[in-house]
Amino acid sequence: MELYWILLFSSVCPLAWGQGVYAPANAQIVHSGAACNVKDDNISERIYTIKEGDTLVLQCIVKGHPRPQVRWTKTAGSASEKFQETSIYNETLRIKGILRVQGGRYYCKADNGVGVAAIKSIRVDVQYLDTPVLTVHQTISDVRGNYYLEKTVFLRCTVNSNPPARFIWKRGNMLIEQSKDNGVDIYEPLYTQGETKVLKLKNLRPKDFADYICQVSVRNVCNIEDKSVTFRLTNATTPPMIRLSVNDTVVVDPGQDVLLTCEVTAGFPFPTVIWSRNPGPLPLSAQVRGATLILRAVTPADAGFYNCSAVNNVGNPARKNANLVVRTMSNLTFQITPDSNKDSETIQMGRDLKLSCHVDAIPQDKVNYTWYKNGAPVFNSVSLILLRSDPEMAPGTSSLEIVDMKFRDLATYSCVANFPGSTVPELRVDVNISQNSVSPPVLSVPSGGQVVNVREGGIAELVCLIVDGKPRPPILWSRTEKDLLMPSGRPVEETADGRLRLKNVSRDMMGAYRCQTAPYNGLNIKRREAQVQLNVQYPPILDPVFQDVRSRYQMVTLRCTVLRSNPPRLTDIRWYRNGDFIRMPMPDLKETPEFKFKLEPNNNGSYECRVTNPAGTSTCTFNVTAQPYNAEFYFDTPNPVRILKGNNYSYNLQWTQRDPEAADRIIGYWINVRKNKQSLQSKHINLKGREPEKGVLLSHTISDLRIPLSYEVRLAPITTYSTGDYISRIIQYSEPYTYPRPSDHVCGFEDERICGFSQDRSDDFDWTRQNHQTQNPKRSSNTGPDTDRSGTKEGYYMYIEASQPRVQGDKARLLSPLFNVTSVRGPKGSGRVPYCVSFYNHMKGKHIGTLNVLLRVRSIASVDSVIWTKSGHQGPDWKKACFDISPSGPFQIIFEGIRGPNFEGDIAIDDVSITIGKCKQENTVASAGKTVLIGGSHSLPLASWLTFGLSCFLSLLYR
């Protein structure tokens, strides 16, 4: 199902001929299509109601020249929530399977750079009804024995809906009414906003043990059916209780299988067990078998909290969770800290020295550190102090303090980290402590490496080397500007050898880079640092990159401006015409490149200015020609279609000329009309000495176009010397909307908008729009029309398909737009205005059912009344019907087709009109196409009626 909403922007004042440039004007909303409901709120804003899951279609039709750009945005209430921002013009914004969160206020903004932008909004209300949830609760008190030894029970029914749902409670199949049963209370809890109803069972009685039904309804809004939920209340009903087979925290090695069992210990009805994980969903390898969750060969990615919930809608769900920890260990580092109290940066005898060891591990507090000296385990002593967790270091760091260092303390120390009893491999780091093995690092940038030049897109290497010092720590790279990240997206990059390699260098990488010694895997002292400047070279950035230059045959100046260049020094400037080098004196490289020449018929073409610096060459391109600019079609012509004799129509084509004085004088236009890429009309439009003016509309009427065909129109300006480029557009036969007042137009259903008619959402099936070319080739030839009423294969009509799955009695209803008649006055002495309803019908087939025409008058309650009806086979021809109505207020006409006893029962309608005034007898001549009106004073369009006079007269007698 698709629902259409049209936002129509119309001009504030009439368009003066020749004023071809104007801004998008104020907006008027026009509705087309079948919504659940469309109404105005207190601030005159349209409210569009749609069922969740249906397709919403919003169309913004805007007037303005030049052609405006349309942008759709959406807000929900007062909270800004951008829905979509695209530049579309008269395009349809389509939301398939609309969700409730997509309801809100939609804005259409049209702007063409002239004047103030036009804005219009519509509020979309998404209707839905979820399946209700029924839970059972008891009064809070001491419970001994079974759950329902208590006297009071609460059945709580909750549902999400829009609009608010109506609740109905039943015991078995009997409606529960509070006024007729003193043992119950039905009420709405506070702060639930109509989403919850509670059935309170007081002083529980034997008859209260039964099946309870909570039924919710939104009163068939948008054809949303009622929903219900059932709960059986017994004296054995109890809330769920569960027990986990593991402790709160489970620590395992990678590759192990993990089984988590959630044992249900109580609950009736028997609870449903649900496993979930936080954060994220369950692993793809997870298997749930009943109440057991099986994780095969776990990895660190599987770690997290696993939650077990047991639900039976009695009381609150029972919940337990277990934290799964998968052991990991990596990146073992060390630090050598000289005596910090003495501000020392070297190892000195008689002073303290600290060796620290840290590993990244999960769980960090389960890591065991073991220290060795020359391969022998180290134990606490007066001179060697072991710290399991050093408070001065990062959490999880173990340290060995050497007090008052002696020559005997010079040795190789080893730190080993492991998980006791785990299969995770242990990690080990060795630190050699001697007077020659430890010295502060010296950081240096190689000569010539302080500035690194690289061309954009190339590879750069930034180098910071430790030229002295033991042990040599890693080098950390970062940007000197604190808000800038490294090209990798991280704030810091570690390099083992001090060489930072950058690929595909771009100009945004240019700047200063800081290199620092890492505080680990070396001496823990003041960090050494240096800087390297990265200079990215790129070819000149020029303006314009491309320019279309139109000129008369006179002097032309082409200018190519250098906006930026790195390096800024230019090395060459050359001009080319159509790829050939133009010989000229060497231009001044410090001046803006410029080329002057006189445009002649033989030097039109493509001109290039190629500007070079040491990083490369860039080009300005100029397309220089004396050809005129192309025309610009005007799309806002009011009522461009005129109906002609013989089922033809004409089209009033309008356009403006872009910058008409740029090239030689325009003397005319070539116009070409094509169908299926075959030329049907080709004509020269002579301006007869009148020169086009900027922004002034030009027009030409294209005749003899066939209803309802579409055509491609191509248009090109002509000068004395050349013809400009062709522009192309599609022109279509369209039938205007008759909303909000009837008109003298005949609706032949020739375009998809079907003149604002819509399908009734409460019927059994829909009317179908069809023509001869879209018919099913396997259809029955014994029913339904072969062509539309005019006899053309392209013409459309509306029909009902009687084949399966349709059954006898199925109804299809087609609704006209709502016609507002409050502003129309009736004849003297009458308060009601007469209207003439006319249409053609086709009822061929031995199983034809019934075609009814109903009048729906809108008032406090809408009333439908049958005003025309016909049943059974009526012959193979289209028949005309017309009759008068005098509605008392705003009204709609409804065409109701009812399926007969079998499949040969297709019914069709075509050429519907609803006009002000009584039906009049006219003299008509029936032709092969549409009927031509040859007499009478009624202001109907030509070629819009078939066999009007006699058939209308007979229809009136029949009534």
N, C-alpha and C positions, 0 to 999 in steps of 0.2 A: 504494500500500500504506500502511495506517495502523496504527501500533502503539500500544496503549493501556497506560498504567500508572496505577494508582489508588492514591493515598495515603489511607488510611481512618483517621480519628481516632475513637477510641472512648472511652467514659467509663471512668475508673479504677474507679469504684464504681457499683452500680446506682442508677438515678435514682429517688429517692423521690417518690411522687406528691405534687404540690403544690410541689415545689422547682423552680419554672420558670425560675430564673435560675442558670446555672452557667457556669463558664469552659470554654473548649476544653480537652479532656483529652489524655492521652498518646496516641501514635499507633501504629497498626498498619498495615503495608503489605499491600495486597491486589493481586495481579496479574490483569489482564484483558486478553486480546488476544494477538496473535502477535508475540513478539520473536524476534530471532535466537537469543538465549539470555538467561535470567534466572537469576542465581545469587546466593548470599550470600558475602561475603568474611569475613575473620577477625574483623571487628568488627560482624557481623550487619547489614551494610548491603546493600541490594539493588543489584546491578549490572545495568543494562539495556543490552543490546547491540542496535545498530541499524545498518543499512547506510546509507552516505552517499547522500543523495538521496531516501531514503524520508521519510515523514511521521511525526514523533514526536508523540505525544499524551500529556500528563500531566494527570491529574485528581486534584484534592485534595478529598476528601469529609471534612467536618469536622462534629463535633457541638458544640453550644453554644447557649445562649439568654441574651441576645438573639443574633440571627443574627450569627455572626462574619464578619469581613472577612478575606480571604485575600490574601496578597502572595507573589508568586513572585520569588525571586532565584536567581542562579547564580554559582558560583565555579569557576574552573579550577585544580585543585590547591590550593596555598596562596596563590596570587596572587588578590587580590580582583578580580572582574570582574562588575560588575552587569549582569545580563541583562535583567531586566524588573522594573518596580515598578508594579503596578496593583492597585487594590482590586477583586478578583473573588471571588465566592463559589461554590464548587462548579462553577466554570467550567473549561473545558478549555484548557490551555495547549498550543497547536498550533504546531509548527514544520514548515512544508512545505519539502521539499527540504533536509533538515538537512545542514549542512556539518561537516567534521571539527573546525573550530575551535569548534563549538558543543557539543562534548563536554565533560563535567565534572560537577560536583556541583550538583544543583538542590535548592533548599530551598523548602518550602511552610510559610509561617508564618500561623497563624490566631489572631486576636485579637478579642475582643468587649468589652474593657475590664473584664472580670471575671476576677480571678485572674491566673495566669501564662499567657502565650501558648503555644500548642502548635506545635512545630516538628518537621518530618520531612524527611529528605533521601533522595535517590536518585542514584546515580552513573550517568551515561549514557556508554556507550563506543561511539563511532562507528567502524564498520569500513569500510575502503576498501582499494583496490589500484590504484595508478596504473600506466600503461604504463612498463615499465623503459627506462632509457637505457643504451646500450652504447657505451663509448669505448675507443679503442685507444691504448696508450702503449708507448714503447720505453725501454730502459735509458739512463741519462744517460751519454753518451759522444760522441766526435767522430763525426759522420755525414758520410760522403762518398758521393756518388752517390745511389742510390735509398734510400728510407727503410728498407726491410727487408733491407739487407745485414747488419744487426745480428743477433745470434744469439738474443736473448731478446725476447719480445713479451708485453705484459700486456693482456688483455681485461678491462675493468672494467665490471661490470653493477651499476647502482644503481637502487633503486626506493623509493618512499614507500608504506608500507602500515601497516595495523593490523588484525590482529596482525602480528608480523614474518613476512616472506615466506620460503618455502622456494625455493631456487635449484636449477635443473637446467640443466646445460650439455650441448649437443649439437653434434657436428660432422656437418654434413649432417643425416641423420635418426638418426644413431648416438649413443647416450648416451655421454658422456665420464665414465669412472670412473678416478679417480686411482690406485686400486689395480691397474688393468689397463693403465695407460699410463705408462711411466716418463718420457715426454717432457712431462708436464703436472703442474702443481701447482694445487690449488684451495684457496683460503684466504680468510679474512675479515680485511681490514685493521683495525688498531687504531682504536678510538674511532669506529667506524661504526655501532655498536649494531644490528647485524644488517641494515643497509640496503644493504650492498654485498658482493658476492662477486667475487673476482678469479680469472680463469683465466690461469695463467702457462704460456706455451709456451717450453720450454727447448730450446736447440740446434735452432733452427727447421729442420724437415724438409720435404721436398716435399709430403708429405700434409697438412702444417699449413696450406697455402694452400687454403682451403675456405670454405664458408658456416658461420658459427657462430650458434647459436641460444641465447639466454638466456631460459629460461622461469621465470616466478615464479608462486607459488601460495600462497594462504592456506587451502588444504585445503577449499575450497567453503564457508567460513564465510559465513553470510548469503547463500548462493547466489552468491557472487562468483566468477566464472569466472577460470581461469588466463589470464595474459597473457604475451606473448613479444615479443622483438625479434631481428632477424636482421642480421648484418654479414658481408660478403664480404671476406675477407682475401686479397690478391694481392701479387705482388712489385712491383706498381706503386703500392701504397698509400702515400700521403704526406700530411703535415699541411698545413693551409692557410697561404698567405701572400698578403698583399694590399698594394696601394699606392694612396694617395689622389691624386686629380688636383689637389689644392689644397694650400696651405701649412697649417700648424697653425692659423693665425688668418686669417680672411677678413673684410675690412672692406668694406661696401657701402653705397650710398645707399638710402634708402627708395624703393620702387617698382621696383627692379632685380630681374631674374630671377637665380637662383643655381642652378648645376648642380654637384653633388658626385658624382664617380664613384669607386667603390670597385673597383679593378681586381684581379681574382684572378690572381696570378702563379704559384701552385702549389697542389697539393692534389688527391688522388684518394682516394675518390670526389670528384666535383666539388663544392666547398663551396656551401652555401646562404648568400647574403648577406642580412643583416638590418640595417635602419636603425632607429635610435632617437634620442631626444633627451633631454637633461637640462638643466634640469628640465622635467617635463611631457611629454605625448605629442607626436607629430609634428603640425604645423599641419594644419588641415582641408584647406587648399589644396595640401598636399604631394602629389607624385606620385612613386611608386617604379616605375621601369621597369628591371627586371633589377637591375643593380648601380648604377644611377644614380638619385640623388635630385634632383628638380626642385622648386624653390621659386619660385612665381610672385609677382611684385610684392610683395616682402617688406616687412614693417612692423616697427617696433621690437619688437612682441610676438613676432616670429618668432626673435629673437636667442636664442642659447644654444649648448650643445655638442651637435654632431651626431656620433653614434657609428656606426661601421660594424663589424659583426662577421661573420666568415666561419667557418662551422661545417661539418665533415664527420665529426665524432666520432673523428677521428684526432688524437692529441695535444691540445693546448689550442687553443681558438678563437683566431683571429687578429683583433686589434682595432686600429682607428685612429680618431681623432676630430679634428674640426675645430671651432674656436670661431668661430661666425658673429656678427659685430658689425655692427649696423645703426646708422649715424650718426644722431645726434639732437642738437639744439641748442635751448636755450630759456632764458628768464629771465636775461637779461643785466643785471647790477646793478653799481653803482659805490660807492666809499667815498672820502670826503675826510678824511684824517688830518692834523691840525695837528701841529706839532713835539711829539712825545711826550716828548722829553727836557725840555721846558720846561713840561709840564703845561698846554699851551695849548689853548683851545677855539675860537680864532678865527684868521683868517689875519693874519699880521703880517709886515711887510717885514723882511728880514734873518734870517728864520727858515726852517727847512725845511718842506716840505709834500709829502705823498704822495697821489697819486691811484691808486686801485686799481680793477681791472676783473675781474669773474668771470662766467662763463657755465656753466650746467649742461649738460654735453655728454657724449656717448658716441661714441668713446673720448675721455676727458678729456685725455690726454697728446698727442693729435693736433691740438688746437685751436691755431690761429695767431692771435696778437693783434698788431694794428698800431695805433700811436698817432699822432694828428695834432694839430698846433697851428695853429689858425685855418685848417684845411684842408690844411696842408702836413705831410708825414711828419716824425716826430720821430726823430732819430738820437742815439746816445749822445754826450754832451759833458761838459764839466766841471760844468755847472749842471743838466743833464738826464740822469738815469740811468734806463735801461730795465731792468726785471727781468722776464725771461720767466716765471719761477715764483717768486713772493715767498715766502721761507721763513717770514715772520712772519704770513702770511695763510693762508686755507684752500687746500688743494692745488688747483692749476690756476688760481691767481689771478696776473694780470699787474699790475705796478705801474710808475708813472712817478714818480720822486722829483725834486722841484724843490729844489735846494740853494741856501741863502742867497738867498731870494726877492727879486727886484728888480721894479721897475715894468714892465720888459719882459716879465716872466713872467705878467702879468695878460692872460688870453686865454681863448678857448674851446678846450677840449681834447676830442678825440673818441677813443673806443676802439672798434675794429672787430674782431669775432671771426668766424673762418671756418675751414672745412676746405679746405686747398689742393687744387685739382683736383676738388672735390666739387660736386654740384648742390644741396646743402643751402644754403638762403639764408643770407647773412651777417647778423649782428646788430650794431647800432651804438648807442652811447650818447654823448651830448654833455654836458659839464660846463663851466659858465661860471664862471671864477675871476676875481672882482674883489672889491674891498673892500666893495661894496654887495650882491653876490650871494650871499655866504656869511656866515651868522650862526647861532649856536646856536638850536635849537628851544625853544619854550616850550609846555609841555603843560598843558591846563586842562580841567576838567569844567565845563560850563555851569551857571549858577546854577539850583538846584533839581534838577539831574541827578545829585547824589550818591546819591540813593535813588530807584529806579524802581519804582513800584507797578504791578502788572498782575494781572488776574484769570486764574486757571488756564484754559488753553485759548486765551488771547488772544495778541497780538503785542506784543513789547517791543523798544525800541530803546535801547541803551546808547551814550552819546556821550562821546568824548574828542577834543578838538580841539587842533590846533597853531595857537595864536593869533599866534605870531611865529616868525621863523627862516626861513632859506633855505639850501639847498633843503629842502622839507618831506618827511621820510621817511614810509613807511607806519606804521600803528599795529598793534601785535601785542597780541592779547587772550588771557588765560589765567585759570584759576581760582586764587585765592590759596592754596587748599589744594592742596598739590602732588600729592596722589594722585587728585584729581578731574580728569576730562577735560572738554573743552568739549562742549556739546550735540551737536556734529557727530561726536564720538568722537575728535577729534584733540586733542593737548595744547595747540596754539596755533592761533589763527585770525588771518589777516592782513586788514586793511581799509585801503583806499586813503584813505578820507575820515575814518576814525576812528569810523564808526558801525557798531555790531554789532547786527544785526537777528536776533531770535529769534522763531520761529513756534511756535504750539501749545505755549505755555509750561506746564510742569508743576511741581509743588512741589519735585521733586528738583533743579530748576535753581536754586532759591533759594540765595543766598549772595553772597559778595564776588567781583568780577571785577577783574583787574588789566589796565590798559592801559599799554603801553610803546612808546617810539619804537624803530623797527627800526634795527639797526646798519648798514644799507645804504641806498643811494639818498639819502644825506645825510652829515652829519658823523659820523665814527667817534669819538665821544666818549662820556662817561658817559651811560647811557640815562636819559631822563626817564620817570617813571611816575606813575600816579594810580590810584585805586580807585573803583568804582561798585558800590553794593549793590543787588541785585535782590531785591525783596520780592514774593513770589507770594501773592496773596490767593485764598482758596477758601472755599466755604460751610461751615457747621458740619459736623463729623463726629459723627454721633449713634449711640447704642446704646440699644435695639436698632433695627436697620433694619426688621425685621419680627418680631413675636412673636405666637404663637397663645396666647390667654388663655382658659382654660376655668374656669368658676366656678359655684358654686351661686348662687341668687338672694340675694345679700348685697352688702355694700359691696366695691367693686373699686377698686384704686389703679393707675393707669397712670403710669409714670415714664419720661421721655425724657432720657437723660444726654448732655450735650455733652462729647465727648472732646477735641476740638481745634477751633480756629476761628481763622482769620486774615482780617481783624483779629478779636481776641477779643471785641470789644464786640458784643453782640446788640442788634438794633433792633426785633425783634417776635417774639412767641410766640402762636400761635393753635391752637385745638383744633377738629376737625371730626368729625362722626359721619355716616357714609354720604354724605360730600361736602357736608354742610350745616354751616355755621359754628355753633359753640356759643357763645352769648352768655354771658360771664362777666367778672368784674372783671379788669382788666389785671394779668397776673402780674408778679411781681418778676423783672426781666431778669437779675438776678445770682444767682438761685436755680435749682436744677434744675427744669425744667418737670415739673409733676405735675398729674394730674386724678383726682379722687375722685368716685364716684357709686355709687348702688345699682343693681345689675343687676336688670332687670325683663324679663318676656317681650317687651315692646315696644321695648326699647332694645338688643337684640343687634345686632351689626353690625361695620362697619369703622370704627375710630377712628384719626385722624391728628393728630400733633403737628407743626406746621410751624414751624421755627425759622429765623430770618432774621438775617443780618449784612450789612454793606455789600457783600459779594461774592456773595450769593445766598441761596437758601432750601434747606433739607434737611428730610426728613420721617421721623418714626418712625411706623410703621403697626402697629396692634394689631387682631387679629381676635378680638373679644370675643363669647363665646357660652356658653350653658349646655349646649350639646350635649356629650356625652361624647367623650373621645378615641377614636380608632379602636382596634380590637383589633390584636394582633400575632400572626401565625401562627407556630406552633411547627413547625419543619421536621425535628426529630430524633425523631419518634415511631418507636419500634422496631416493625418489621413492621406498618405501618398497614393493609396489604391483607389481607383474608380472602376466600377463595374460597367462593362460595355455590352453591346449586343452579341449574341452568338456564343455565350459562355466565355467571353473574353474580359480582360481587364487592362487598364493602363496604369503606369507607375510614374509619379512625378519625382524624377531624379534631381537632387540638388547637390551642389558642391561649392567650395571656395578655391581660389587659386593661391597657392603658397608663394609668397614674395613675387608677385607678378612683374615687378620692375627689375628683378635681378638680371634677367637675360633680355634678349630682343623682344620686341612687342609681340604679344600673343594675338593671333588673328582668328583662331578658331580651335575646335576640338574634334578629335576622332572618337566616335562612340561605337562600340561593338557589343552586340548582345549574342550570347552563346548558350547552347543547351547541349550537355554531354560533349563539351569541347568542339561542337560544330557551330559555325557561325550562322546565325539566323538573320541578324540585321547588322549592317555596317553603314555608318552615315557620317558625313562631315557637317559639323555645326558651325555655321558662319556667324561670327560676332558682328559683322557688318559695320566695322569701324569702331565698335565700342570696346575699349580696353578693360580687362578685368581689374578690379580694385581690391586691395588687400582687405579681407574680412567680409567682402560683399558677396552675397549668394548669387549663384548662377543656377539655372534650372533648365531641364529638358524633359518633355513628356514622352515616355516610351509606350507605344500603343500595340494592340494586337497580341497581347500576352494571354496565354491559355490558363484559365482557372482549373486546377489550383497549383499549376506548375511553378517551380522556382527557376531563376535564370542567373547566369553570371554576366555582369556588366563590366566592360573594360573601357577606360577613358584616358585619353592622352592629349595634352595641349600641343598646339601647332604654332610655330613662328615662321617667318619668311624663309629661314635657313634650315630649320630642322623640326623634328617631332620629339616631344618629351617622352619620358617613360610612362608606360601604362600602369594604372592602378586598377584594382579589381575588387568587386564586392558582389555578394549574392543578394538579389532582391526576391522577396517571397510574397506570395498572396497570403494575406492575413485578414481574419475577420475580427473586427473590434469588439471589445467587451461592451455589453449593454448596461453594466452596473454603473450607477445605482438606479437609473431610470430607463424605461423602455425606449427603444428607438425604432426607426423604420428599416433597420438592417435585417437581412435574412441570414440566419446562421446555417451554413452548409457543413459545419464540422470539418472545414478544410485544413485547420492546423491543430496541433496537439492540445492547445489551450481550450478547445471546444467552446469558445465564446463565454467562458466563465461557468459553464455547466459543471456539475460535480456528481460523483457517485454517492448514493445514500449508504451510510455505514451500517444501517440497521436491517438491510435487506439480505437476501440469500446469495446473490451473485451480482455481477456488474454488467452494464452495457459495454459493448466493444466497438471501438472506432475502426473502420475497415473500408477498403476500396477494392476494386477488381484485382489489382496487382498484389494485394496482401491476402487474398482469400486462400484458404486451404485447398490445394488442388484435389484432395480426396473428399471434399465436402459433398453432401447430397445435392443433386441438381433439382430435386423436387421441392425445395424450400429455400427461402431467402432470395434477395435480389442479386442479379448478376453485376449490375453497375449502380451508381448513385442515381438520383432522380433525373439528372440531366442527361444520362446515358454515356458519360465519359468514363474511361477506365481509370483515370487519375482521381476522379472525384470521390470524396469520402461520405460516409453515412454512419449512423449508429444502429447497432442491432443486438439482439439477444441470441445466444447460441443455445439451442435446445438439446444438443447431444449430451452424452454422459460427461460429468457425473450429475447432471441436472435431473430432477424428478418432477413429476406432475405437481403443480402448485407452487413451485419455487418462483420467487419474485425478484425482479431487478428494477431498481428505481433510479432515474436520472433527474437531478434537481437543477432547475434554472438558478441563476443568481437571484439574490433577494432584491426586489424592485421597491424603491422608496417612492411612495406616491403621496406623501404628506404635503409636498409643496405644489401639487397639481390640483387645480380646481375643476369641479364638474360643471356641466351645463347649468344654465339658470334654472332654479327650482330643484336642483339635484345636488346632494352632497357628495355623490360618488362619481368617479370618473370611469367611463366605459373604456375597455381595451379589447382589441381584436387579437385572438390567438389563432395562428395559422401554421399548418405543418403538413408534410406528406408522410404517408405510411405505406408499408408494404407487408401484406399478410398472406403469403402464398404457402400452402402445404396442408395436407390432410390432418395434421395434428396441431394446427394452430390453436393457441390458447386465447388469451385476452389481452388487449391493449387498453389501458385506462389512462386518462388524463385527469389529474387531481389539482385542485387549487388549495394551496396552503396559505392562510392569512395569519400573519404574526400579530399576536396580542399578548395578553397576560398568559394565556395558554394557546399554543398553535393548534389550529383546527384544519384537518384535511377533508375535502369533500370532492367526490367524483363529479366532473363536469362534462366528460365525454367518455364513451366506452364502445368497443367493438370486439367481437369474438368470432372465431372460426375462419375458414378459408375465404379470402376476398378477391381471388383472382391473381394473375401473374403481373399486373401493372401497379405502378405507384398510384395511390389515391390521395386526393387532397381533402383536408378537413379544416374548417375554420368556424369559430364561434366567438360570441361576445362574453365578457366577464365584467363585473363591477365590484371589485374588492373593496372592503371597508378600511383597509390599511395596507402596510407593506406586505408583499405577497411573493410567492414562488409558484412556478408551474412544475408539476411532477409528472414525468412519463413513467408509467408502471407497466412492465411487461411480465405476464404470468405464463409460465411454461405449461403447454398442453400435455396430452396423455403419452406422447412419444416424441422421437427425435426430429420428425419432419414438421417442426413448428417454429422456425426462425421468424422473428418480427423485427422490422427495421423502420427507422424514421429519418427524415432529411428535411432541409430547408425550413427551419423553424423560425417564426417571427412573432413578436409580441409588440403591437403598436398601439399608440393612443388613439382612441376613437373607435366607433363601431365598424364592424366589417362592412365593406361596400362592394356592390356588384360592379365588376369591371369587364370591359370587352377585351379579350385577350386572344392572341394567336399562338398556338402551340408549335414550336419549332423543334429541330433536332436537339438544340441545346436548351438553355434556360428560356423561360417564357418572356416575350417582349410585351411590355405594357403599352397599349396604343390608345387608351382613353381613360377618362375619369380624372378627378382632381386630387385624389389621395396621393400624398407625397412619398410614394414608395420608389426605390431605385429601379432602374431599368433592368430587365433580364433577371428578376428575382422571384417571379411567380410562374407557376405552370397551371394551365387550365383553371385560372382563378375564378372566373365569373360563374359558370354553370355549376361547378362542383361546390363552390362556396354557398351558392343559393340552395342547392340540394341539401347541403349539410345543415343549413339553418332550418329548412323544412323538417329534416330528420329530427332535429332537436325539438 
